[in-house]
Amino acid sequence: MITLYGIPNCDTVKKARVWLSEHGIEHRFHDFKKAGVPAEALTRWLDALGWETVINRKGTTWRGLDGAAKAAVTGATGAHALAMANASVIKRPIVEWDAAHGGDITAGFDATAWARRC
C-alpha cells in the first residue's frame, strides 16, 4: 500500500491526494497534524533522500525559524530533531511507494513523474 505523508491543508498534498484518487490508485494518508511524524519513517526518508531534500528550506516555516534553529540543521541528526519538533518543515508530500509503483520514497508532487511511475 502506498502511504502519502503530509498535512491535509497543504495545497501540494491536496493536489497529490486528488491525483492518486483520480487515477484509481489506492493509498493511505498519514496526517502529521493528527498522528505526528513517525520517527522511524523520518529516519528512512532522511536515509533515502538526504536531509537537504526532506527539509523544505524554501517554505514559510523554515523562513520563520530563528537563526539558531536553522544553524542546528547541518546533517541528518539536526534535520531529524527539527522535523520531529516541527512537522511543517518537512517537504510535502513524502510518499512511500509500494513495490508495484517502484518501492521507493519521494518528496513533493510531480504529476508527470507520477504518471510514469503509475
N, C-alpha and C positions, 0 to 999 in steps of 0.2 A: 504494500500500500504506500502510495506517495504521501508524504507529510509536508505540508506547507506551514511554515512558522512565520508569525508576524503579529501585527496589531490591526484589529478589524477596521479602524477608521482611517488607516493609511491608504491613500489613493492607489499606490502601486500594488498593494496587497489586494485591494478590491478588484483591480484590473486582472490580476493573476488568477484570483478565485473565479471570476466570471469566465475567463478564457478556458480554464480547466473544465468548468461546468458546461460551457457551450460546446466543447469538443468531446463531451461524454467521458471525461477521464475522472475516475473515482479517486478521491483524495480525502485526507483528514486534515483539518485545520487546527493548529495549536496556537492558541491566543496567549501571547506574552502577558497581557494585562490580567487575564483570569488565572492562568496556570503557571505563570512565571517562565523563566528561562531554564530549561533543564541543563544543569552544569555539565553532565557527560556529553550531551549533544553539542553544547558550545565548544567543548574540547575537540570534538570531531570536526566541527566547522573550521575552527582555527587550524587544525592539522591539515585539513584538505584544501582550504582556500587561502590560508595566511591571514594574519591579523589585519593587514592593510586592506583586504577585501571585506572582511567581516565587519570591521568598524567603519561606519559611514562618517567620514571626516568632512563631508560636504554639506551635511544636514544641519538643521537648526539646533538640534540637541547638542551636537559637537560644538557648534559655534557658541552656545550658551554656557559651556563648561568653563570653569576658571583655569588659569594657566597651569596650576599645579596638577589638576586632574588630567589635562592634556599631556603634560610633560611626563606623567607616570606611565603613559602608554608608549613604550619603546619596543615591545615584543609581545609574544602571546600571553605571558603571565599578566602583564599590566592590562592588556586588552580583555582578558578573561575577567579580571576583577572589576573593571569598569562596566562591562556588559552585564555582569551579574547584579551590579548595583543600579544600573540604568539601562533597561532593555531597549529604550528608544534610540540608543546609539548604534544598534545593530542594523546593518543594511537589510532592507526588506524587499521581497520575502526571501527567506532562506528555504530552499526546497531540498529535501532528501528524497531522491527519485528511487523508485523500486527497480528491480532488475530488468523488468520489461521495458523500462524507459531510460536505461543507461546505468542505473545503480550508483550514481554519484551525487554530489552535493553542489548546488548552485546558489548564487546570491543575486537578487534582483530579478526583474521580469523583462524578457526579450521574446516577444511573440514569434519572431522569425526563427530564433534558435529553438524555442519550444516546439514549433511546428515540425522542425527537422527531427527532433527527439521523439515526437509522438506520432 
